[in-house]
Amino acid sequence: MSDEIDKQAFDTLAVRAGIQRTAECEHAEAIFVTSSFVSESAADAAARFSGEKPGNLYSRFTNPTVRVFEERLAALEGGQRCVATSSGMAAIMATCVALLKSGDHVVCSRSVFGNTVLLLNNYLAKFGVETTYVPLTDYDAWSRAIRPNTKLLFLETPSNPLMEIADVRRLADLAHAHKALLVVDNAFCTPALMQPLKLGADIVVHSATKYIDGQGRCIGGAIVGDTERVGKDVYGFLRTGGPSMSPFNAWVFLKGLETLKWRMQAHSVNALEIARWLEKQPRIERVYYPGLTSHPQHDMAKRQQSGFGGVLSFDVKGGKDVAWKLIDSMRLISITANLGDTKSTVTHPATTTHSRLSVEQRTAAGIGDGLVRISVGLEDVEDLKRDIARGL
């Protein structure tokens, strides 16, 4: 990043970073809906393809709208380079495929999205990459799991769906002591609430589908880090493998970044009020939200985050049947597994987002049949309470 960008505040970067106006002098960022770009001559085309001369070639890996999104998100995360992808899972896949090889070993938190586990177990394992899973906050277990061939530590914080908080700095130090990389999924916090690179992480991945979009419109992902691993290795995989972000989606995400900080603050306020209210309900066994003083990592969340986020989970007494009845009784909150929307959403993780995991895997991750997850939106909080209370 330039010295000028280094001096600008988050709010300014969210609105201004990456803008490069065309000859039309547009104020809003332009959407370049083109598959390819024209060269001035055969020599010009050859120079661009060889890397001798900068310039756009093909929208799979060079598109001006996507580039503005990449530069803006990199600035907000405090990274040197960002690579945008077609989805959050594509971001994780691109990171792993670009940086790992057969014979390498990964240590991963048990508390990650179900598809992340399946990607590691069902696909990367085919190519000789082995994964060991450990409890997110058991740091001795992380240390014991590391081998001489461990190349990467992977985690989500807060975790999905139990909202556990990892000590990013501690795990970064552990990874670096063993010459491994720490990769953090920052989709739940976004850079508006936490910047893992500043805590020592090497790479941050995002599902831009969630809070970066903020209104449930588009699918996309991103990887943020340094110019070598992300700017060359991950970008090289994107150029060849092609899990690319569309220009239109990049433009939507740009608009999302402009309001990200204010939305995340509002989500956090609403979620904390709902969480405190849920703790008082007799049909609720436990509420999982890092903003609660009852949360085991509450102090850690306060230290490394500027807010607690918009997602919470809770266990209802009675297991799956009661959880389903509660969900089905809601009339305002949408039944969908997506999160990060202005509209509140609810899901039953054991039978949706984590249903492809075995019973043993779900049990090890603490995902029971009575667990319900709510992504608290921006509706009036009293209306949300009434909607949940209908089922309780």
ABEGO torsion letter per residue (X at the ends): XBAAAAABBAAAAAAABGBBBBAAGBABBBBBBBABBBBABAAAAAAAAAGABBEBABAAABBAAAAAAAAAAAAAAGBABBBBBABAAAAAAAAAAAABBBGBBBBBBABBBAAAAAAAAAAAAAAGBBBBBBBAABAAAAAAABBAABABBBBBOBBOAAGBBBBAAAAAAAAAAAGBBBBBBAAAAEAAABBAAAAGBABBBBBAABAAAGAGABBBBBBBBBAAAAAAAAAAAAAAAGBBBBAAAAAAAAAAAAAAAAAAAAAAAAAAAAAAAAAABAABABBBBAABAABAAAAAAAAABABAEABBBBBBBGEAAAAAAAAAABAABBBBABBGBABBBBBBAAABAAAABBAAAAAAAGBBAABBBBBBBABBAAAAAAAAAAAX
